[in-house]
Amino acid sequence: MIRCVIEKVKETARLGIESSAFDGRVLLGLDRLGLNPVSQRHVASGSRAGVWLIGCEPADGTARYCRDCGAMGRVRSSWRRRFAHTPVGQHAVHLMVRVRRYECAACACSWTDDLTRIADEGRRLTDAAVWWAAAEVVLKSKSVLACARDLHCSWGALNRAVLEKGMDVLAADPRRLDGVESIGVDEHVWRHTRTGGRYVTVIVDLTPRRTGRPARLLDMVEGRSEKAFAQWLEERPRSFRDQVKEIAMDAFAGYKKAAARQVPHAVEILDPFHIVKLAGDKLTAVRCRLQREATGRRGTRTDPLYKGRRILLKTAGLRTDRQQARVDLLLADPANQPLALAHGAYQKIIACYAQEDRRKGRGMMAELIESLAVKGATPGCPELATLGRTLKRRMS
């Protein structure tokens, strides 16, 4: 995607053009848009640099000839259209293009100047401005709002233009899938409303993480089902599916089934966040069960188990002495023996991922999973036994 953006920016900016005499028309790229500048005016904009308003007229001399009979038409009326163009330094540039309507006396037809070289139909930004904004967003991690301020246009107009160009050109570029060997998949709450689907499946490229670079978004698919992920994989070319070696996911069985069906050779990885989250959920489930068994109700702010709900989930090395004393007091109670087992497993899982030696960490994790998967290894704690079976199944 980055290569495609750079190519488009070079194409619109005419980088590498041969040296010639200074020409403001070439500098602003008006020759590529088929425009002749006729006036200029600078408008101040408070604390910002301001806007250059460049008056332009279409340079096509054949536009006034009738497209049906070829006779020369006359100008019936004209109006100005305003287009945001690529900025010059800190100054925004807006093109004030005079658009003429012609009419033919011979065949009684009318037409207007063709502006397709300037911008797509209905758009208020030139193609060069759209690709400039796309490059700022992709290459410099700039927000669309900041780009809109530089261009002196609305956020909505720029956001729609960048998204349309991205979907038409960038998303359709097959090169964006080159070199993808490790992908991650997870669900995301996309819509916070009562109606309509709330979730989407997010697929990211994790391959750059090997060299310390950030992961990049590949696609977002509506829904969070096995069918959604399987269909996305099926729509990708066979060469892409063959090069995928690893798939990181959560404990959702649907994604696992889709990956096993479409890319059976890929290694399925349960990522650290979801493993720790799964162990934390089991620890919380044990605490809630013990609370109900002891009091017959849910916990309140006066119950020791309820007051320790957050401290129990905190990494042991990050607790204060006072917090550690409260945890030790809870776990020392014989009635809380299942809680002590779940808490110990939870902290061991965190310790496995905290190991600097990855080989040692993998060995510790494998040993822990094997011990939890043994029948009867967690007396009085069925939640921990379930965790062991889940991790054992995913490890195999």
Secondary structure in CASP SS format (residue, H / E / C, confidence):
PFRMAT SS
TARGET T0000
AUTHOR 0000-0000-0000
METHOD secondary structure of the structure
MODEL  1
M C 1.00
I H 1.00
R H 1.00
C H 1.00
V H 1.00
I H 1.00
E H 1.00
K H 1.00
V H 1.00
K H 1.00
E H 1.00
T H 1.00
A H 1.00
R C 1.00
L C 1.00
G C 1.00
I C 1.00
E C 1.00
S C 1.00
S C 1.00
A C 1.00
F C 1.00
D C 1.00
G H 1.00
R H 1.00
V H 1.00
L H 1.00
L C 1.00
G C 1.00
L H 1.00
D H 1.00
R H 1.00
L H 1.00
G C 1.00
L E 1.00
N E 1.00
P E 1.00
V E 1.00
S E 1.00
Q E 1.00
R E 1.00
H E 1.00
V E 1.00
A E 1.00
S E 1.00
G C 1.00
S C 1.00
R E 1.00
A E 1.00
G E 1.00
V E 1.00
W E 1.00
L E 1.00
I E 1.00
G E 1.00
C E 1.00
E E 1.00
P E 1.00
A C 1.00
D C 1.00
G H 1.00
T H 1.00
A H 1.00
R H 1.00
Y E 1.00
C C 1.00
R C 1.00
D C 1.00
C C 1.00
G C 1.00
A C 1.00
M E 1.00
G C 1.00
R E 1.00
V E 1.00
R E 1.00
S E 1.00
S E 1.00
W E 1.00
R E 1.00
R E 1.00
R E 1.00
F E 1.00
A E 1.00
H E 1.00
T E 1.00
P E 1.00
V E 1.00
G C 1.00
Q C 1.00
H E 1.00
A E 1.00
V E 1.00
H E 1.00
L E 1.00
M E 1.00
V E 1.00
R E 1.00
V E 1.00
R E 1.00
R E 1.00
Y E 1.00
E E 1.00
C C 1.00
A C 1.00
A C 1.00
C C 1.00
A C 1.00
C C 1.00
S E 1.00
W E 1.00
T E 1.00
D C 1.00
D C 1.00
L C 1.00
T C 1.00
R C 1.00
I C 1.00
A C 1.00
D C 1.00
E C 1.00
G C 1.00
R C 1.00
R C 1.00
L E 1.00
T C 1.00
D H 1.00
A H 1.00
A H 1.00
V H 1.00
W H 1.00
W H 1.00
A H 1.00
A H 1.00
A H 1.00
E H 1.00
V H 1.00
V H 1.00
L H 1.00
K H 1.00
S C 1.00
K C 1.00
S C 1.00
V H 1.00
L H 1.00
A H 1.00
C H 1.00
A H 1.00
R H 1.00
D H 1.00
L H 1.00
H C 1.00
C C 1.00
S C 1.00
W H 1.00
G H 1.00
A H 1.00
L H 1.00
N H 1.00
R H 1.00
A H 1.00
V H 1.00
L H 1.00
E H 1.00
K H 1.00
G H 1.00
M H 1.00
D H 1.00
V H 1.00
L H 1.00
A C 1.00
A C 1.00
D C 1.00
P H 1.00
R H 1.00
R H 1.00
L H 1.00
D C 1.00
G C 1.00
V C 1.00
E C 1.00
S E 1.00
I E 1.00
G E 1.00
V E 1.00
D E 1.00
E E 1.00
H E 1.00
V E 1.00
W C 1.00
R C 1.00
H C 1.00
T C 1.00
R C 1.00
T C 1.00
G C 1.00
G C 1.00
R C 1.00
Y E 1.00
V E 1.00
T E 1.00
V E 1.00
I E 1.00
V E 1.00
D E 1.00
L C 1.00
T H 1.00
P H 1.00
R H 1.00
R H 1.00
T H 1.00
G C 1.00
R C 1.00
P C 1.00
A C 1.00
R E 1.00
L E 1.00
L E 1.00
D E 1.00
M E 1.00
V E 1.00
E E 1.00
G C 1.00
R C 1.00
S C 1.00
E H 1.00
K H 1.00
A H 1.00
F H 1.00
A H 1.00
Q H 1.00
W H 1.00
L H 1.00
E H 1.00
E H 1.00
R C 1.00
P C 1.00
R H 1.00
S H 1.00
F H 1.00
R H 1.00
D H 1.00
Q H 1.00
V C 1.00
K C 1.00
E E 1.00
I E 1.00
A E 1.00
M E 1.00
D C 1.00
A C 1.00
F C 1.00
A H 1.00
G H 1.00
Y H 1.00
K H 1.00
K H 1.00
A H 1.00
A H 1.00
A H 1.00
R H 1.00
Q H 1.00
V C 1.00
P C 1.00
H C 1.00
A C 1.00
V E 1.00
E E 1.00
I E 1.00
L E 1.00
D C 1.00
P H 1.00
F H 1.00
H H 1.00
I H 1.00
V H 1.00
K H 1.00
L H 1.00
A H 1.00
G H 1.00
D H 1.00
K H 1.00
L H 1.00
T H 1.00
A H 1.00
V H 1.00
R H 1.00
C H 1.00
R H 1.00
L H 1.00
Q H 1.00
R H 1.00
E H 1.00
A H 1.00
T H 1.00
G C 1.00
R C 1.00
R C 1.00
G C 1.00
T C 1.00
R C 1.00
T C 1.00
D C 1.00
P H 1.00
L H 1.00
Y H 1.00
K H 1.00
G C 1.00
R H 1.00
R H 1.00
I H 1.00
L H 1.00
L C 1.00
K C 1.00
T C 1.00
A H 1.00
G H 1.00
L H 1.00
R C 1.00
T C 1.00
D H 1.00
R H 1.00
Q H 1.00
Q H 1.00
A H 1.00
R H 1.00
V H 1.00
D H 1.00
L H 1.00
L H 1.00
L H 1.00
A H 1.00
D C 1.00
P H 1.00
A H 1.00
N H 1.00
Q H 1.00
P H 1.00
L H 1.00
A H 1.00
L H 1.00
A H 1.00
H H 1.00
G H 1.00
A H 1.00
Y H 1.00
Q H 1.00
K H 1.00
I H 1.00
I H 1.00
A H 1.00
C H 1.00
Y H 1.00
A H 1.00
Q C 1.00
E C 1.00
D C 1.00
R H 1.00
R H 1.00
K H 1.00
G H 1.00
R H 1.00
G H 1.00
M H 1.00
M H 1.00
A H 1.00
E H 1.00
L H 1.00
I H 1.00
E H 1.00
S H 1.00
L H 1.00
A H 1.00
V C 1.00
K C 1.00
G C 1.00
A C 1.00
T C 1.00
P C 1.00
G C 1.00
C C 1.00
P H 1.00
E H 1.00
L H 1.00
A H 1.00
T H 1.00
L H 1.00
G H 1.00
R H 1.00
T H 1.00
L H 1.00
K H 1.00
R H 1.00
R H 1.00
M H 1.00
S C 1.00
END
